[in-house]
Amino acid sequence: MSSNSIGKAFALTCFGESHGKCIGAVIDGCPAGLLLSEKDIQSELGKRKPGVSKITSARQEEDKAEILSGVFNGFTTGAPICIIVQNRDVDSRPYELIKNKPRPGHADYAAHLRYGGFNDYRGGGRFSGRVTVAYTVAGAIAKKLLKKINIEVLAHTVQVGRIRLSKKVTYEDIRENVYENSVRCADPETANAMETEILKVMREGDSLGGIVECIALGVPAGLGNPIFDSLDADLAKMLFNIPAVKGVEFGAGFHAASLKGSEDNDLFAMEKGRVVILTNNSGGILGGLSIGMPIVARIAFKPTPSIAKKQRTVDLVQKRETEIMLSGRHDPCIVPRAVPIVESCVATVLVDHSIRMGIIPQTLK
């Protein structure tokens, strides 16, 4: 399998570039008999598309999904599903002006070295966050499959820059509030503070990073295939394939390094004749296997590297130091639009493992 594919029983192959004709996804291994329409895909794409608020990129993409194969009479057939999304609002002129000047914080220089200058540099090409359209397409299908086995995936913004969500929020808060505000935070008051901070930094020509938390509810115990296909390893790998992700932690995460074993261990107890786990510092995964508790992961995103400030770089043709000032359309903070992408990535991995375990059958009834 190439580096453009991920998954075993439910495999995603993505193609396309930021300013190419389209972004596409091929999903192989989706069970037959799933009721699926372009509307199902569209509802998820609408959560991540640009141009929907004053804190997102001004790029106006309709992000209209078109199913090319794998669906017949409204149901999946078991054949590979190919879905494309056209890139329509493309302006490559700013990139032509700086094509020999690698942008700080981007993959331009590394890509130039790796592909000998033949890579598509427009909008970041294959290295752009635009490729996550394919992840979202796969996630839309994965969420429908997970619903059949009562698994729900929720994500929300818990930090933007130095603004943190300090209030305790419930699962219901996440369900009700996240897609009702521009920053995808479950607490409206904190959401307002986050938006204010993004707008402030945006006016300064700068950008912010942040953290998304994702929770998967209803995951049965035993998902995962140690050693090298462990559930947390596969989740982390998929999440790290989102451009701008710089860290992934589960449960107590890095905080566990400062705890004693007596503080970090999740203790067992009996409740009405069944085993229960009293805390969830493990984030729902031990030894690479799910333990029946909610899977909790936090994903750190770096600040958007495209900023409207003068920065030092080099001219690869003239072989000299120079400066660069970026124009174009960019998110001052990628975190809000990353929330549905994180959900999609987690859902895709959970479906892959559920099919491999036989929890989701090859043919649905």
Buried (B, 14 or more C-beta within 10 A) or exposed (E): EEEEEBBBBBBBBBBBBBBBEBBBBBBBBBBBBBEBEBEBBBBBBBBBBBBBBEBBBEBEBBBBBEBEEBBEEEBBBBEBBBBBBBBEBBEBEBBEEBBBBBBBBBBBBEBBEEEEEEBBBBBBBBBBBBBBBBBBBBBBBBBBBBEBBEBBBBBBBBBBBEBBBEEEBEEEBBEEBBBEBBBBBBBEEBBBBBBEBBBEBBEEEBBBBBBBBBBBBBBBBEBBBEEEBBBBBBBBBBBBBBBBBEBBBBBBBEEBEEEEEEEBEBEEEEEEEEEEBEEBBBBBBBEBBBBBBBBBBBBBBBBBBBBBEEBEBBBBEEEEEEEBEBEBBBBBBBBBBBBBBBBBBBBBBBBBBBBBBEBBEEEBE
